[in-house]
Amino acid sequence: MTDDSLRRRIFMTLAAPVGAVLLSVVFSAIVLLIAGANPFAAYADMFEHAAKLETQVSMINRATPLYISGVAAAIGFRMNLFNIGVEGQYLLAAIFAAFVGGAVALPGVFHIGLILLVAMFVGGMWAGVAGLLYTQRGINEVISTIMLNGVALGLVAALVKEWQAKGDIAIVKVGTEPIADSGIIPNLTFIPELFGDIRNDLTGVLVIAIVVGISYHVLINRTVFGYDLRASGANPFAARAGGIPPKRMVMTAMLMSGAVGGLVGMAEIMDKGRYNPNFVGYLGFNGIAVTLLGRNHPAGIALGALLWAFLEASSNILQVTNTAPKEIADIMKGVILLSTVIGYEVVRRIRVREEAARTAARLAEVA
């Protein structure tokens, strides 16, 4: 590959997401001017707030479950499956994991490992229901996962009441029985010279997110199974002709996606030490947006998660400073997502035309 072709490839890869961010900034500035706010003051507040170490730690903590959720959705996308059920999968997995974690007493490594395994098992099995409906009855996974989200929310509401903590602790802290310290992943804010005196701790689930991202990259891009998965998603008919069993690949992809999705709620579980009725929501849906921004690539998903976390932090500070409506962050999210999806499609069509032109030129040379 020549230097010019490499530079062009990098440009085409970055054109859609970078252009989307710039477009959102311009569009949001216009909206702020119409609303009578100063866009420069608003953006200055956003970046000034993001420059603080405590805000950066909060952003990483928020981005961590978003990243795991994004990887869970990306596994399905690689198989051309739209697993929109990560929301229900992680909520159901979280309450089961918290209940089991609060019911047992084990040495640290085994206790944490049990909680993670329960979360992955429940998330995988719940996603597997959609996989079975798809492979055995031909029910579209979008419909089944949406319906399963509703069922999962109902089950969680019932289980919260059933597994309510007993004793005096239930008076001050509503939720499942507290998890012993042996079952809590230690935070990473252990170097005072780096983190100083901040109120927020850097979640230890960040390590799990990194392991998930590396494992996803190796599995998808460095193994035979990953090749089969990508081939089945790109062209299921050709993959079937090549001996790749489509139903088994669908089931495996859904189980894996659900298992990773089951880990999304672990950051909240490890922070609160229990499952409570105010458990963080919408991580599954936001994870889909993050995946679309990152084009299913682990590094791209990480950048998308950090961008989403930055916009959420900006929403909070704008509400405090009152320099702009906090809803401007939601507007930026929508513009970024919409323009990125459109941009990726435009780039894809340009690449197809260029490839067709190159092929025609080579055929003309041969002729």
C-alpha positions as a printed NumPy array, in Angstrom:
array([[  0.   ,   0.   ,   0.   ],
       [  1.447,   3.366,  -1.049],
       [  1.633,   6.392,   1.223],
       [ -1.082,   8.176,  -0.777],
       [ -3.473,   5.226,  -0.576],
       [ -2.794,   4.841,   3.15 ],
       [ -3.482,   8.52 ,   3.792],
       [ -6.656,   8.318,   1.726],
       [ -7.787,   5.239,   3.628],
       [ -7.22 ,   6.983,   6.967],
       [ -9.06 ,  10.071,   5.677],
       [-12.036,   8.024,   4.497],
       [-12.165,   6.198,   7.84 ],
       [-12.127,   9.395,   9.914],
       [-14.227,  11.548,   7.596],
       [-17.632,  10.395,   8.858],
       [-17.108,  10.577,  12.662],
       [-14.99 ,  13.752,  12.633],
       [-17.354,  15.454,  10.211],
       [-20.303,  14.412,  12.369],
       [-18.784,  15.972,  15.485],
       [-17.994,  19.213,  13.654],
       [-21.5  ,  19.329,  12.176],
       [-23.029,  18.821,  15.61 ],
       [-20.956,  21.68 ,  17.022],
       [-22.075,  24.035,  14.247],
       [-25.717,  22.938,  14.379],
       [-25.81 ,  23.191,  18.185],
       [-24.276,  26.666,  18.025],
       [-27.073,  27.75 ,  15.692],
       [-29.673,  26.298,  18.06 ],
       [-28.06 ,  28.117,  21.006],
       [-28.074,  31.415,  19.122],
       [-31.749,  30.977,  18.294],
       [-32.426,  30.233,  21.983],
       [-30.594,  33.417,  22.995],
       [-27.573,  31.677,  24.526],
       [-23.892,  32.26 ,  23.835],
       [-22.449,  29.122,  22.183],
       [-18.848,  30.149,  22.915],
       [-19.591,  30.485,  26.619],
       [-21.406,  27.147,  26.636],
       [-18.594,  25.309,  24.866],
       [-16.042,  26.973,  27.146],
       [-17.917,  25.699,  30.206],
       [-18.094,  22.216,  28.718],
       [-14.362,  21.95 ,  28.018],
       [-13.347,  23.663,  31.245],
       [-15.413,  21.163,  33.194],
       [-14.001,  18.239,  31.202],
       [-10.437,  19.397,  31.918],
       [-10.851,  18.671,  35.638],
       [ -9.389,  15.384,  36.877],
       [-12.495,  14.552,  38.863],
       [-14.67 ,  15.036,  35.78 ],
       [-12.346,  12.837,  33.73 ],
       [-12.606,  10.049,  36.296],
       [-16.4  ,  10.373,  36.238],
       [-16.343,  10.254,  32.442],
       [-14.276,   7.054,  32.432],
       [-16.612,   5.532,  35.002],
       [-19.575,   6.38 ,  32.784],
       [-17.818,   5.274,  29.603],
       [-16.847,   1.877,  31.057],
       [-20.336,   0.27 ,  31.045],
       [-21.127,   2.047,  27.768],
       [-18.065,   0.428,  26.218],
       [-19.044,  -3.044,  27.412],
       [-22.558,  -2.447,  26.117],
       [-21.116,  -1.314,  22.798],
       [-19.015,  -4.461,  22.448],
       [-22.084,  -6.596,  23.243],
       [-24.036,  -4.901,  20.449],
       [-21.039,  -5.107,  18.086],
       [-20.87 ,  -8.9  ,  18.403],
       [-24.419,  -9.089,  17.083],
       [-23.734,  -6.527,  14.357],
       [-20.795,  -8.605,  13.113],
       [-23.267, -11.423,  12.529],
       [-25.727,  -8.963,  10.951],
       [-27.944,  -9.335,  14.031],
       [-29.46 ,  -6.307,  15.737],
       [-29.42 ,  -7.219,  19.42 ],
       [-31.492,  -4.392,  20.815],
       [-32.093,  -6.404,  23.987],
       [-28.876,  -5.537,  25.837],
       [-30.964,  -3.261,  28.059],
       [-33.034,  -6.115,  29.443],
       [-30.107,  -8.527,  29.456],
       [-27.881,  -6.417,  31.69 ],
       [-30.669,  -5.421,  34.086],
       [-31.765,  -9.016,  34.583],
       [-28.164, -10.201,  34.85 ],
       [-27.352,  -7.49 ,  37.381],
       [-30.128,  -8.369,  39.826],
       [-29.312, -12.09 ,  39.683],
       [-25.598, -11.4  ,  40.121],
       [-26.266,  -9.048,  43.055],
       [-28.596, -11.549,  44.708],
       [-26.111, -14.427,  44.41 ],
       [-23.246, -12.16 ,  45.455],
       [-25.096, -11.067,  48.567],
       [-26.155, -14.61 ,  49.473],
       [-22.71 , -16.244,  49.578],
       [-19.436, -15.683,  51.393],
       [-16.332, -16.743,  49.475],
       [-12.684, -15.709,  49.207],
       [-12.229, -12.586,  47.102],
       [-11.224, -14.013,  43.723],
       [-13.894, -16.735,  43.82 ],
       [-16.569, -14.355,  45.078],
       [-15.948, -11.811,  42.321],
       [-15.609, -14.58 ,  39.749],
       [-18.948, -16.087,  40.779],
       [-20.725, -12.731,  40.452],
       [-19.268, -12.17 ,  36.979],
       [-20.105, -15.702,  35.841],
       [-23.697, -15.396,  37.047],
       [-24.062, -12.088,  35.2  ],
       [-22.659, -13.541,  31.977],
       [-24.761, -16.704,  32.269],
       [-28.047, -14.852,  32.84 ],
       [-27.334, -12.315,  30.106],
       [-26.347, -15.035,  27.669],
       [-29.377, -17.189,  28.406],
       [-31.765, -14.254,  28.029],
       [-30.236, -13.359,  24.669],
       [-30.329, -17.059,  23.77 ],
       [-34.132, -16.955,  23.949],
       [-34.121, -14.464,  21.071],
       [-31.613, -16.673,  19.271],
       [-33.892, -19.693,  19.594],
       [-36.899, -17.751,  18.36 ],
       [-34.859, -16.625,  15.347],
       [-33.383, -20.009,  14.418],
       [-36.381, -22.21 ,  15.226],
       [-39.341, -19.99 ,  14.354],
       [-37.853, -17.324,  12.102],
       [-38.871, -14.468,  14.414],
       [-36.859, -11.323,  13.714],
       [-34.374, -10.627,  16.522],
       [-35.329,  -6.938,  16.668],
       [-38.925,  -7.779,  17.542],
       [-38.038, -10.549,  19.987],
       [-35.369,  -8.579,  21.837],
       [-37.648,  -5.55 ,  22.181],
       [-40.372,  -7.767,  23.625],
       [-37.879,  -9.503,  25.897],
       [-36.771,  -6.102,  27.2  ],
       [-40.306,  -5.523,  28.446],
       [-40.475,  -8.967,  30.031],
       [-37.096,  -8.444,  31.684],
       [-38.178,  -5.12 ,  33.19 ],
       [-41.261,  -6.786,  34.641],
       [-39.196,  -9.634,  36.095],
       [-36.703,  -7.214,  37.614],
       [-39.496,  -5.21 ,  39.259],
       [-40.909,  -8.389,  40.782],
       [-37.52 ,  -9.707,  41.887],
       [-36.564,  -6.438,  43.582],
       [-39.569,  -6.858,  45.875],
       [-38.968, -10.579,  46.352],
       [-35.261, -10.204,  47.126],
       [-35.549,  -7.068,  49.243],
       [-32.872,  -6.974,  51.939],
       [-34.078,  -8.012,  55.364],
       [-33.226,  -6.401,  58.655],
       [-32.246,  -2.854,  59.667],
       [-30.256,  -2.207,  56.484],
       [-33.465,  -2.254,  54.446],
       [-34.595,   0.871,  56.286],
       [-31.784,   3.053,  54.963],
       [-30.795,   1.231,  51.77 ],
       [-33.443,  -0.332,  49.579],
       [-32.411,  -3.214,  47.37 ],
       [-30.931,  -6.685,  47.53 ],
       [-28.75 ,  -7.926,  50.376],
       [-25.401,  -6.124,  50.436],
       [-22.435,  -7.887,  48.838],
       [-19.527,  -8.536,  51.186],
       [-16.268,  -6.693,  50.573],
       [-14.76 ,  -9.896,  49.192],
       [-17.167,  -9.67 ,  46.249],
       [-16.416,  -6.039,  45.373],
       [-13.832,  -5.303,  42.679],
       [-11.329,  -2.805,  44.166],
       [-11.283,   0.645,  42.604],
       [ -8.205,   1.857,  40.717],
       [ -7.749,   5.185,  42.515],
       [ -4.779,   3.934,  44.481],
       [ -2.011,   6.36 ,  43.437],
       [ -2.439,   9.653,  45.337],
       [  0.192,  11.369,  43.192],
       [ -1.889,  10.734,  40.08 ],
       [ -5.415,  11.129,  41.367],
       [ -4.974,  13.497,  44.278],
       [ -7.849,  14.173,  46.641],
       [-10.921,  13.509,  44.505],
       [-14.368,  12.401,  45.576],
       [-14.869,   9.855,  42.817],
       [-13.054,   6.535,  42.603],
       [-11.965,   5.089,  39.267],
       [-13.99 ,   1.899,  38.86 ],
       [-12.132,  -1.402,  38.841],
       [-14.592,  -2.657,  36.217],
       [-12.454,  -0.677,  33.771],
       [-10.065,  -3.658,  33.811],
       [-12.931,  -5.957,  32.808],
       [-13.865,  -3.566,  29.985],
       [-10.29 ,  -3.635,  28.687],
       [-10.209,  -7.442,  28.82 ],
       [-13.559,  -7.575,  27.012],
       [-12.303,  -5.234,  24.291],
       [ -9.056,  -7.139,  23.73 ],
       [-10.845, -10.492,  23.742],
       [-13.406,  -9.196,  21.251],
       [-10.676,  -7.937,  18.901],
       [ -8.689, -11.173,  19.041],
       [-11.763, -13.375,  18.675],
       [-13.243, -11.48 ,  15.729],
       [-10.049, -10.723,  13.814],
       [ -7.559, -13.429,  14.784],
       [ -9.525, -16.684,  14.976],
       [-11.281, -19.033,  12.582],
       [-14.51 , -18.573,  14.517],
       [-14.263, -14.803,  14.065],
       [-13.776, -15.25 ,  10.336],
       [-16.817, -17.532,  10.165],
       [-18.837, -14.988,  12.149],
       [-17.877, -12.111,   9.866],
       [-18.433, -14.203,   6.771],
       [-21.886, -15.255,   7.948],
       [-22.81 , -11.655,   8.647],
       [-21.469, -10.337,   5.342],
       [-22.96 , -13.029,   3.11 ],
       [-24.951, -15.796,   4.828],
       [-25.643, -17.63 ,   1.56 ],
       [-21.973, -17.843,   0.611],
       [-21.078, -18.813,   4.184],
       [-23.642, -21.626,   4.113],
       [-22.214, -22.834,   0.803],
       [-18.77 , -22.798,   2.437],
       [-19.931, -25.154,   5.166],
       [-20.598, -22.629,   7.946],
       [-23.799, -23.635,   9.818],
       [-25.941, -20.462,   9.926],
       [-28.208, -21.419,  12.823],
       [-25.308, -22.387,  15.04 ],
       [-23.537, -19.12 ,  14.255],
       [-26.672, -17.121,  15.073],
       [-27.09 , -18.894,  18.413],
       [-23.41 , -18.511,  19.283],
       [-23.416, -14.819,  18.393],
       [-26.543, -14.147,  20.474],
       [-25.196, -16.089,  23.453],
       [-21.878, -14.231,  23.3  ],
       [-23.562, -10.862,  22.85 ],
       [-25.834, -11.52 ,  25.823],
       [-22.966, -12.791,  27.983],
       [-20.982,  -9.608,  27.39 ],
       [-24.154,  -7.58 ,  27.857],
       [-24.605,  -9.195,  31.259],
       [-21.416,  -7.454,  32.414],
       [-22.742,  -3.962,  31.644],
       [-24.299,  -3.501,  35.085],
       [-21.245,  -4.637,  37.029],
       [-19.865,  -1.121,  37.442],
       [-23.058,  -0.088,  39.24 ],
       [-23.155,  -3.281,  41.305],
       [-19.549,  -2.835,  42.416],
       [-20.152,   0.818,  43.246],
       [-23.387,   0.361,  45.223],
       [-22.647,  -3.116,  46.579],
       [-26.2  ,  -4.223,  45.751],
       [-28.993,  -3.917,  43.228],
       [-31.418,  -1.118,  44.044],
       [-34.625,   0.058,  42.332],
       [-32.839,   3.155,  41.01 ],
       [-30.374,   1.077,  39.026],
       [-28.835,   2.963,  36.1  ],
       [-30.793,   2.529,  32.865],
       [-30.55 ,   3.055,  29.113],
       [-26.979,   1.742,  28.943],
       [-28.086,  -0.878,  26.438],
       [-29.65 ,   1.63 ,  24.054],
       [-26.754,   4.076,  24.397],
       [-24.353,   1.208,  23.773],
       [-25.95 ,   0.691,  20.35 ],
       [-25.284,   4.348,  19.526],
       [-21.686,   4.019,  20.698],
       [-21.23 ,   0.94 ,  18.514],
       [-22.561,   2.722,  15.444],
       [-20.128,   5.572,  16.064],
       [-17.208,   3.176,  16.451],
       [-18.177,   0.976,  13.469],
       [-17.866,  -2.18 ,  15.592],
       [-14.134,  -1.594,  16.121],
       [-12.971,  -1.878,  19.769],
       [-10.932,   1.345,  19.598],
       [-13.744,   3.195,  17.826],
       [-16.263,   1.995,  20.409],
       [-13.974,   3.296,  23.175],
       [-13.815,   6.742,  21.562],
       [-17.58 ,   6.735,  21.085],
       [-18.137,   5.805,  24.739],
       [-15.838,   8.601,  25.909],
       [-17.591,  11.093,  23.627],
       [-20.999,  10.038,  24.999],
       [-19.664,  10.333,  28.568],
       [-18.271,  13.791,  27.782],
       [-21.64 ,  14.986,  26.468],
       [-23.438,  13.635,  29.533],
       [-20.95 ,  15.418,  31.81 ],
       [-21.46 ,  18.584,  29.75 ],
       [-25.213,  18.319,  30.233],
       [-24.708,  18.339,  33.991],
       [-22.397,  21.352,  34.062],
       [-24.608,  23.394,  31.725],
       [-27.465,  22.827,  34.124],
       [-25.31 ,  24.253,  36.921],
       [-23.815,  27.237,  35.068],
       [-27.057,  27.964,  33.201],
       [-25.107,  29.258,  30.182],
       [-27.175,  27.053,  27.883],
       [-30.037,  24.562,  28.085],
       [-28.758,  21.173,  29.217],
       [-30.759,  19.596,  26.379],
       [-28.136,  20.889,  23.952],
       [-26.042,  17.818,  24.806],
       [-28.898,  15.564,  23.699],
       [-29.201,  17.553,  20.469],
       [-25.486,  17.045,  19.841],
       [-25.849,  13.307,  20.437],
       [-28.664,  13.051,  17.938],
       [-26.881,  15.091,  15.271],
       [-23.641,  13.155,  15.744],
       [-25.353,   9.786,  15.487],
       [-27.512,  10.666,  12.49 ],
       [-24.74 ,  12.372,  10.526],
       [-22.262,   9.593,  11.326],
       [-24.564,   6.896,   9.988],
       [-25.202,   8.959,   6.847],
       [-21.497,   9.725,   6.517],
       [-20.5  ,   6.065,   6.745],
       [-22.981,   5.195,   3.999],
       [-21.634,   7.987,   1.768],
       [-18.064,   6.787,   2.346],
       [-19.099,   3.211,   1.565],
       [-20.636,   4.236,  -1.746],
       [-17.554,   6.257,  -2.66 ],
       [-15.353,   3.244,  -1.952],
       [-17.59 ,   0.998,  -4.049],
       [-17.399,   3.41 ,  -6.984],
       [-13.625,   3.729,  -6.653],
       [-13.2  ,  -0.036,  -6.493],
       [-15.392,  -0.453,  -9.565],
       [-13.354,   2.188, -11.405],
       [-10.063,   0.501, -10.498],
       [-11.395,  -2.89 , -11.608],
       [-12.601,  -1.462, -14.914],
       [ -9.221,   0.191, -15.499],
       [ -7.332,  -3.054, -14.879],
       [ -9.655,  -5.001, -17.181],
       [ -9.083,  -2.378, -19.873],
       [ -5.319,  -2.749, -19.478],
       [ -5.56 ,  -6.519, -19.836],
       [ -7.779,  -6.196, -22.884]])
